[in-house]
Amino acid sequence: MSGPIDAVLCIHDAFRRDMFQIDDAAFRITRGGGDLTHVLDRFHIMGEILDYHAKGEEEAVFPAVDKVAPLVIKTYVLDHRELDRMVSGLEILRKAPDGLTAARATAALNEHLRLHLDKEDAFLYPILRERTSEDEQASIAGHMAGAVPPDRTPILVQWLFPLLNHDERTVITRVWMTLMPPQVFTGLKPLIRKAIGGEWAELKRRIPEL
């Protein structure tokens, strides 16, 4: 059975895939002399969700890890501040796109984000899994989910679920079903169904209680 930490790792995979696709599109469009507007608009959504995720980690994950493994967190905070700087730079470019500069910026961000998430998956979250209780992990995951404003939840679902494979969707959905009050999750179901379209039947097959 998947636990709260597994849901966070699935979201990390979504960030990796989206940023890779954004960087690849920026490179191809710049090489061909096309318009980057739609790519940078797509990045704007990812950047917003990445900010919610990072704030949730800093408020819930980092303090929990610091209690059981002091001094580990400092390098991750530095990573977050560099991510902030990179995202802000791309937001400036979104207002006045320059192809070559944008392509260089997405390439740098893609590499930095991938390495940062790899470090978290390999070191940070295993510490959390091994040295905190299941209840503590559930509380942390709940706090991270709460970092997303309610009015932006539809944007989160629409961004997240198309980027996940079937296994990851199952993990996320089961964790949300466990952590959320039933009435809250009931409100999410149509959003998930809309986000994945014809693949809803497969999710329902894997989670019959849907």
Order of alpha helices (4+ residues) and beta strands (2+ residues): alpha-alpha-alpha-alpha-alpha-alpha-alpha-alpha-alpha-alpha-alpha
